[in-house]
Amino acid sequence: MPTLNFLPGLILACCAATSLCAVAAERGSASRSNTASTTLIETASQQYADGQLDQAAATLERALQIQPNNPATLHYLGVLRLQQGQYEQAQTLAARSNLRVGRNVQLRNRNFQLIQAAQKAEAADATANAEKDRATVQSLARRLSDGVHARPGLAY
């Protein structure tokens, strides 16, 4: 019967060895994906510096396919979207980043600044569009008014 007492220990040892191998494989895989993601972020940074905003955004999107929950990548893509005038998307990306930021207070604060900047830019665009619309309406009204004065017999 000593063989039966030995069997549970053997099964436990095999399970532990299998678990260790699985953990090591996951760490290796995460390390490789982290390296690929980091390389893409560096490429996007260079594209950004060269003024290639669309290419940098596409590169960051690829980095997010590798690591979809990377808060820094979400933040950087949000900054690009802000500069591209995509204010709602910038806010959404910053909020997603904040959900995953953990204890990184500095990144959390930068995300809040990004959200505020996007909100201000969106409000400024709305104000500029409203002023532009108001100017267009006033211009049309002046032309209509001038047309009425130029042709007194014309009725609208």
C-alpha positions as CSV (number, residue, x, y, z in Angstrom):
1,M,0.0,0.0,0.0
2,P,2.9,2.5,0.1
3,T,2.3,3.0,-3.6
4,L,-1.2,4.6,-2.9
5,N,0.3,7.0,-0.4
6,F,2.9,8.1,-3.0
7,L,0.4,8.7,-5.8
8,P,-1.3,11.9,-4.4
9,G,2.2,13.5,-3.8
10,L,3.2,12.6,-7.4
11,I,0.0,14.2,-8.8
12,L,0.5,17.3,-6.7
13,A,4.1,17.6,-7.9
14,C,3.0,17.2,-11.5
15,C,0.3,19.9,-11.1
16,A,2.8,22.3,-9.5
17,A,5.3,21.8,-12.3
18,T,2.6,22.3,-14.9
19,S,1.5,25.5,-13.2
20,L,5.0,26.8,-13.0
21,C,5.5,26.2,-16.7
22,A,2.2,27.9,-17.6
23,V,3.1,31.0,-15.5
24,A,6.6,31.2,-17.1
25,A,5.0,31.0,-20.5
26,E,2.5,33.7,-19.7
27,R,5.3,36.0,-18.4
28,G,7.4,35.3,-21.5
29,S,4.4,36.1,-23.7
30,A,3.5,39.3,-21.8
31,S,7.2,40.3,-22.0
32,R,7.2,39.9,-25.8
33,S,3.9,41.7,-26.2
34,N,5.1,44.5,-23.9
35,T,8.3,44.8,-26.0
36,A,6.3,45.0,-29.2
37,S,3.9,47.5,-27.7
38,T,6.8,49.6,-26.4
39,T,8.4,49.6,-29.9
40,L,5.1,50.7,-31.5
41,I,4.8,53.5,-28.9
42,E,8.4,54.7,-29.7
43,T,7.6,54.6,-33.4
44,A,4.4,56.6,-32.8
45,S,6.4,59.1,-30.8
46,Q,8.8,59.7,-33.7
47,Q,5.9,60.0,-36.1
48,Y,4.3,62.5,-33.8
49,A,7.5,64.5,-33.7
50,D,7.7,64.5,-37.5
51,G,4.1,65.9,-37.6
52,Q,2.6,62.7,-38.9
53,L,-0.4,62.6,-36.6
54,D,-2.5,60.2,-38.6
55,Q,0.3,57.7,-38.9
56,A,1.1,58.0,-35.2
57,A,-2.5,57.4,-34.3
58,A,-2.6,54.3,-36.5
59,T,0.6,53.0,-34.8
60,L,-0.9,53.6,-31.3
61,E,-4.1,51.7,-32.4
62,R,-1.9,48.8,-33.3
63,A,-0.2,49.0,-29.9
64,L,-3.6,48.9,-28.3
65,Q,-4.4,45.7,-30.2
66,I,-1.4,44.1,-28.5
67,Q,-2.2,45.6,-25.1
68,P,-5.7,46.9,-25.1
69,N,-5.6,48.0,-21.4
70,N,-2.3,49.9,-21.5
71,P,-3.2,53.2,-19.8
72,A,-0.3,55.1,-21.2
73,T,-1.1,54.1,-24.8
74,L,-4.7,55.1,-24.2
75,H,-3.6,58.5,-22.9
76,Y,-1.2,59.1,-25.8
77,L,-3.8,58.2,-28.4
78,G,-6.2,60.6,-26.5
79,V,-3.7,63.4,-26.9
80,L,-3.4,62.8,-30.6
81,R,-7.2,62.7,-30.9
82,L,-7.4,66.1,-29.2
83,Q,-4.9,67.5,-31.6
84,Q,-6.9,66.0,-34.5
85,G,-10.1,67.8,-33.2
86,Q,-11.7,64.5,-32.1
87,Y,-12.7,65.9,-28.7
88,E,-15.2,63.3,-27.6
89,Q,-12.8,60.4,-28.5
90,A,-10.0,62.2,-26.6
91,Q,-12.2,62.3,-23.5
92,T,-13.3,58.7,-23.9
93,L,-9.7,57.5,-24.2
94,A,-8.6,59.5,-21.2
95,A,-11.5,58.1,-19.1
96,R,-10.6,54.5,-20.2
97,S,-7.0,55.2,-19.2
98,N,-8.1,56.4,-15.8
99,L,-10.0,53.2,-15.3
100,R,-6.7,51.2,-15.7
101,V,-4.2,53.7,-14.3
102,G,-3.9,52.1,-10.8
103,R,-1.8,54.1,-8.4
104,N,-0.1,56.2,-11.1
105,V,-1.3,59.6,-9.8
106,Q,0.7,61.5,-12.4
107,L,-0.9,59.8,-15.3
108,R,-4.3,60.1,-13.7
109,N,-3.8,63.9,-13.4
110,R,-2.6,64.1,-17.0
111,N,-5.8,62.3,-18.1
112,F,-7.9,64.8,-16.1
113,Q,-6.0,67.6,-17.9
114,L,-6.6,66.0,-21.2
115,I,-10.4,65.7,-20.5
116,Q,-10.5,69.4,-19.5
117,A,-8.6,70.5,-22.5
118,A,-10.9,68.5,-24.8
119,Q,-14.0,70.0,-23.1
120,K,-12.6,73.5,-23.5
121,A,-11.7,72.9,-27.1
122,E,-15.1,71.5,-27.8
123,A,-16.8,74.5,-26.2
124,A,-14.5,76.9,-28.1
125,D,-15.4,75.2,-31.4
126,A,-19.1,75.5,-30.5
127,T,-18.7,79.1,-29.7
128,A,-16.7,79.8,-32.8
129,N,-19.3,78.0,-34.9
130,A,-22.1,79.9,-33.2
131,E,-20.3,83.2,-33.9
132,K,-19.6,82.2,-37.5
133,D,-23.3,81.3,-37.9
134,R,-24.3,84.6,-36.4
135,A,-22.0,86.5,-38.7
136,T,-23.4,84.7,-41.7
137,V,-27.0,85.4,-40.7
138,Q,-26.1,89.1,-40.1
139,S,-24.4,89.3,-43.5
140,L,-27.4,87.7,-45.2
141,A,-29.7,90.0,-43.4
142,R,-27.7,93.1,-44.5
143,R,-27.7,91.9,-48.1
144,L,-31.5,91.3,-48.0
145,S,-32.0,94.7,-46.3
146,D,-29.7,96.3,-48.9
147,G,-31.6,94.6,-51.7
148,V,-34.9,95.9,-50.4
149,H,-33.6,99.4,-50.2
150,A,-32.1,99.2,-53.6
151,R,-35.4,98.0,-55.2
152,P,-38.2,99.8,-53.3
153,G,-41.0,98.2,-55.3
154,L,-39.8,94.6,-54.6
155,A,-41.9,92.8,-52.0
156,Y,-40.9,89.6,-50.3
